[in-house]
Structure formats: structure tokens, C-alpha cells
């Protein structure tokens, strides 16, 4: 079951890529209309999944939770003047589904075109390199020698990495893992030759796997942005301003540092 931890907190955001208008003032107080749109239940429900510094890297106690989504979520809730509720899932696909079905109000995740059809995004807050993690003895030793016969590359089930690499690979196999914890066990048990996702997650996994190495180079980039459910357009101008505020004001960088997020690159400039 999903673990729900109710606490009052701070939450932050960025600029909505799905909206085409220019950003508004970021310091304007939230109106009742904005508050009702972004937190329709009266509580801002922050959806996260375990094991990623961009989302949640410590599940309990609430005061010690770390993750960019957690800290930016707390900042947003504070500016809205509402309590926040953290809803914990096992993988990112479940987080997106919670937004789609109205069981959550906010997260920070990779802003892809496919996901933009399901949720609304702000402009990116931070960029992350995509790479591979391998253990000693793995046949995967270099990023340009992955797509070979018999090579098994793990991905999070339902992730964008699963879709992209399944389309790109000609010879290597893509093996979905139900959670990041399961992926670690599959690597240790030699059921995978490497695991692919953003380097923020890979470095976190490497810290828990003796001898594990994040390979040099990258096979792609993720642009992490705030995601909210469709149908909340009345609040998007205010949210765009808020997003601009936390990006330029240093809150995103502080959240990333607190979570130990590595593998970041500058996000693309706002459109």
C-alpha cells in the first residue's frame, strides 16, 4: 500500500512547459482560486517514489525526508498556505498515474512529450545526465559497448528509460525492475549486467553496492520539471512565477545539495 505521511511543509516549482504564456510575478500571494486549483482537497499532496534524490531518498521520519520533490513541495505548500501530504510510491510510473487519476497534486519528474499528454509541466528546474551503473565483473565496461548480444540492461518498470532504450537497442535486452530496491538485488544476483537511468539515481545506488561504478559518458538527458494534473489551468500563471522564483532564488540548488543529487547539468533556458 502507499504510505501517506501528513505534515506541514514547504514546496517549490518551475515554469509550465505546456502553457505558452510568459512568466508572471513570482512573489504575488496565492489567491483562493490558485489555492483551490493546486490543492483542491485543502492539502497539497506530493507524490514521490523511493530511492531517487530528485524524489525521495529517505522514507521516515518525516522531518528527515530528503529529495528535491520533498523540499520544493514543502516550499510550495508554505506559499499556498496549506498543509502538505507526502504520498510514497515504489516507482515513477505510479507517481504519474496518481497525478492522472487525481490522487496527487504535485511532483518533479522528467518532462517528456509523452508525459506532457498526461500531466502539465513547468519549464525545467534542473537537467540530469542519463547513464549506466555496473558491478565488477560485468561485461558492460563502457557506454559505447552496451548494445551487444546477451547483455541485459535493467530499467525501472514504466520509466522513460524503458521506452527509449527498448526502441534504441538492436541486440541488448531491456529488463524492467519493479522498484529501485529490486534493481539493486538483481544487479547483486547477476540477473542484470547494468542498470540505466539518470545519474542522480545511479550514484545513489552505487553508494549501496560495493564496487559499483557509474560509467563515464551519457546516453541522454532528463529535464526535470514540476508536474501537476491536467485541468488546473487557472493556477498555471501563478505556478510559472513560483517556479521561476525557486529556480533563480537558489531553492532548487539547495534542495539538490541536501538530497545529494549528482550528475546535474544546466537546464535549457526558459522558452
C-alpha positions as CSV (number, residue, x, y, z in Angstrom):
1,X,0.0,0.0,0.0
2,X,1.0,3.6,-0.5
3,X,2.4,5.2,2.7
4,X,0.9,8.6,3.4
5,X,2.7,10.9,5.8
6,X,0.9,14.1,6.6
7,X,3.0,17.1,7.5
8,X,3.1,20.8,7.1
9,X,5.9,21.7,4.7
10,X,7.4,23.8,2.0
11,X,7.1,23.1,-1.7
12,X,8.6,24.6,-4.9
13,X,8.1,24.6,-8.6
14,X,9.0,25.9,-12.1
15,X,7.6,27.2,-15.3
16,X,4.8,25.3,-17.2
17,X,6.2,24.0,-20.5
18,X,2.7,23.1,-21.5
19,X,1.5,26.7,-21.2
20,X,2.6,29.1,-23.9
21,X,2.4,32.4,-22.0
22,X,5.2,34.4,-20.4
23,X,6.0,34.0,-16.7
24,X,4.3,36.2,-14.1
25,X,5.5,37.8,-11.0
26,X,6.7,35.1,-8.6
27,X,6.2,37.0,-5.3
28,X,2.4,37.5,-5.7
29,X,0.4,35.9,-2.9
30,X,-1.7,32.9,-3.9
31,X,-5.3,33.8,-4.4
32,X,-8.1,31.5,-3.1
33,X,-8.6,30.4,-6.8
34,X,-5.0,29.4,-7.1
35,X,-5.0,27.6,-3.8
36,X,-8.2,25.7,-4.7
37,X,-6.8,24.7,-8.1
38,X,-3.4,23.4,-6.9
39,X,-4.6,21.9,-3.6
40,X,-8.3,21.0,-4.2
41,X,-8.6,18.9,-1.1
42,X,-7.2,21.7,1.1
43,X,-3.9,19.7,1.4
44,X,-1.1,19.7,-1.2
45,X,-0.5,16.0,-2.0
46,X,3.2,15.5,-3.0
47,X,3.8,12.2,-5.0
48,X,7.2,10.7,-4.7
49,X,9.0,7.4,-5.2
50,X,11.7,5.9,-3.1
51,X,15.4,5.8,-4.0
52,X,15.9,8.9,-6.1
53,X,17.4,12.2,-4.9
54,X,15.0,14.0,-7.2
55,X,12.1,12.5,-5.4
56,X,12.7,10.7,-2.0
57,X,15.9,9.1,-0.6
58,X,14.7,8.7,3.0
59,X,11.2,7.5,3.8
60,X,11.0,8.3,7.5
61,X,10.8,10.0,9.9
62,X,9.1,13.0,8.1
63,X,11.5,15.6,9.4
64,X,14.5,13.8,7.9
65,X,13.0,13.2,4.4
66,X,15.3,14.3,1.6
67,X,14.5,14.8,-2.0
68,X,14.1,17.7,-4.4
69,X,10.3,17.0,-4.7
70,X,10.0,16.9,-0.9
71,X,11.8,20.3,-0.3
72,X,10.2,22.1,-3.3
73,X,6.9,20.6,-2.3
74,X,7.2,22.0,1.2
75,X,8.1,25.4,-0.2
76,X,5.0,25.5,-2.5
77,X,2.7,24.4,0.4
78,X,4.1,27.1,2.6
79,X,3.4,29.8,-0.1
80,X,0.0,28.4,-0.7
81,X,-0.8,28.5,3.0
82,X,-1.8,24.8,3.1
83,X,-0.5,21.6,4.8
84,X,1.2,19.0,2.6
85,X,0.8,15.3,2.4
86,X,3.6,13.0,1.0
87,X,2.3,10.0,-0.9
88,X,5.0,7.5,-1.4
89,X,5.2,5.0,-4.3
90,X,7.7,2.4,-5.4
91,X,8.3,3.7,-9.0
92,X,7.9,6.8,-11.1
93,X,5.2,5.3,-13.3
94,X,2.9,5.0,-10.2
95,X,3.6,8.7,-9.4
96,X,2.4,9.8,-12.9
97,X,-0.6,7.6,-12.6
98,X,-1.5,9.2,-9.3
99,X,-1.4,12.6,-10.9
100,X,-3.5,11.4,-13.8
101,X,-6.2,10.0,-11.6
102,X,-6.3,12.9,-9.1
103,X,-4.8,11.1,-6.2
104,X,-1.9,13.6,-6.0
105,X,-1.3,17.2,-6.8
106,X,2.4,17.7,-7.4
107,X,5.7,16.0,-8.3
108,X,9.0,16.8,-10.0
109,X,9.9,14.4,-12.8
110,X,11.3,14.1,-16.3
111,X,9.3,16.3,-18.7
112,X,8.9,14.2,-21.8
113,X,6.5,14.7,-24.7
114,X,4.6,11.5,-23.8
115,X,4.1,12.5,-20.2
116,X,3.0,16.0,-21.3
117,X,0.0,14.4,-22.8
118,X,-0.9,13.1,-19.4
119,X,0.1,15.9,-17.0
120,X,1.1,19.6,-17.2
121,X,4.7,20.6,-16.8
122,X,6.6,23.7,-15.9
123,X,9.8,24.7,-17.6
124,X,12.7,22.5,-16.4
125,X,14.3,23.2,-13.0
126,X,17.4,21.0,-13.4
127,X,19.0,18.8,-16.1
128,X,20.3,15.3,-15.3
129,X,22.6,13.1,-17.4
130,X,21.4,9.5,-18.2
131,X,23.9,6.7,-17.8
132,X,24.6,3.1,-16.7
133,X,25.6,1.5,-13.4
134,X,27.6,-1.7,-13.5
135,X,29.2,-4.0,-10.9
136,X,32.7,-5.6,-11.0
137,X,32.8,-8.5,-13.5
138,X,30.0,-7.1,-15.7
139,X,30.6,-7.3,-19.4
140,X,29.4,-3.7,-19.7
141,X,32.5,-1.6,-19.2
142,X,32.0,1.3,-21.5
143,X,29.0,3.3,-22.5
144,X,29.6,2.8,-26.2
145,X,29.7,-1.0,-25.8
146,X,26.3,-1.7,-24.3
147,X,24.2,-2.8,-27.2
148,X,25.6,-6.3,-27.7
149,X,24.1,-9.8,-27.8
150,X,23.3,-11.3,-24.4
151,X,23.7,-8.0,-22.5
152,X,20.8,-7.4,-20.0
153,X,20.1,-3.8,-19.1
154,X,17.8,-3.1,-16.2
155,X,15.4,-0.2,-16.2
156,X,12.6,1.0,-13.9
157,X,9.3,-0.6,-15.0
158,X,7.2,2.0,-16.8
159,X,10.0,4.6,-17.0
160,X,11.0,6.7,-19.9
161,X,14.3,4.9,-19.9
162,X,12.4,1.6,-20.7
163,X,10.7,3.2,-23.7
164,X,13.8,4.9,-25.1
165,X,16.2,2.0,-24.7
166,X,13.7,-0.6,-25.9
167,X,13.5,1.4,-29.1
168,X,17.2,2.1,-29.5
169,X,18.7,-1.3,-28.7
170,X,19.3,-3.7,-31.6
171,X,20.9,-6.6,-29.6
172,X,20.9,-5.9,-25.8
173,X,17.8,-6.9,-23.8
174,X,15.9,-4.4,-21.6
175,X,14.8,-5.9,-18.3
176,X,12.2,-4.0,-16.2
177,X,12.6,-3.9,-12.5
178,X,9.6,-3.2,-10.2
179,X,11.5,-0.9,-7.9
180,X,15.0,0.5,-7.4
181,X,15.4,-1.8,-4.5
182,X,14.6,-4.7,-6.7
183,X,17.1,-3.4,-9.3
184,X,19.9,-3.4,-6.7
185,X,19.1,-7.0,-5.8
186,X,19.0,-8.0,-9.5
187,X,22.5,-6.5,-10.0
188,X,23.9,-8.2,-7.0
189,X,22.4,-11.5,-8.1
190,X,23.8,-11.1,-11.6
191,X,20.4,-11.0,-13.2
192,X,21.4,-7.7,-14.8
193,X,24.6,-6.6,-16.4
194,X,23.9,-2.9,-15.8
195,X,21.2,-0.6,-14.8
196,X,20.1,2.5,-16.8
197,X,18.5,5.7,-15.5
198,X,19.5,9.2,-14.6
199,X,22.8,9.6,-12.8
200,X,21.2,11.1,-9.7
201,X,19.7,7.7,-9.0
202,X,22.7,5.8,-10.3
203,X,25.1,7.5,-7.8
204,X,22.7,6.8,-5.0
205,X,22.5,3.1,-5.9
206,X,26.3,3.0,-6.3
207,X,26.7,4.1,-2.7
208,X,24.9,1.0,-1.6
209,X,26.6,-1.5,-3.9
210,X,30.3,-2.2,-3.1
211,X,32.5,-1.8,-6.2
212,X,29.7,-0.4,-8.3
213,X,30.6,2.2,-11.0
214,X,28.7,4.8,-12.9
215,X,30.1,4.6,-16.4
216,X,31.7,7.7,-17.9
217,X,29.7,9.5,-20.5
218,X,25.9,9.7,-21.1
219,X,23.3,8.3,-23.4
220,X,20.8,11.1,-22.9
221,X,19.5,13.9,-20.7
222,X,16.5,14.3,-18.5
223,X,14.9,17.7,-17.9
224,X,13.2,17.7,-14.5
225,X,10.2,19.9,-14.1
226,X,7.2,20.3,-11.9
227,X,4.2,18.2,-12.9
228,X,0.6,18.8,-11.9
229,X,-2.6,17.2,-13.0
230,X,-4.4,18.4,-16.2
231,X,-7.4,20.7,-15.6
232,X,-5.8,23.1,-13.2
233,X,-5.1,25.9,-15.8
234,X,-6.4,28.7,-13.7
235,X,-3.3,28.4,-11.4
236,X,-0.7,28.0,-14.1
237,X,0.3,31.6,-14.4
238,X,1.0,31.8,-10.7
239,X,2.8,28.5,-10.7
240,X,5.0,29.6,-13.5
241,X,6.1,32.6,-11.4
242,X,6.7,30.5,-8.4
243,X,8.8,28.1,-10.5
244,X,10.9,31.0,-11.8
245,X,11.3,32.2,-8.2
246,X,12.6,28.9,-6.7
247,X,15.0,28.3,-9.7
248,X,16.5,31.8,-9.6
249,X,16.3,32.2,-5.8
250,X,18.5,29.1,-5.1
251,X,15.9,26.9,-3.5
252,X,16.3,24.2,-6.2
253,X,20.0,24.2,-5.8
254,X,19.7,23.9,-2.0
255,X,17.2,21.1,-2.3
256,X,19.6,19.2,-4.7
257,X,22.5,19.7,-2.4
258,X,20.5,18.5,0.6
259,X,19.4,15.4,-1.3
260,X,22.9,14.6,-2.5
261,X,21.9,14.9,-6.2
262,X,24.7,14.3,-8.6
263,X,25.0,14.2,-12.4
264,X,23.3,17.5,-12.9
265,X,23.7,19.9,-15.9
266,X,22.2,23.3,-16.5
267,X,18.6,23.1,-17.7
268,X,17.6,24.6,-21.0
269,X,16.7,28.3,-20.8
270,X,13.0,29.1,-20.4
271,X,11.1,29.4,-23.6
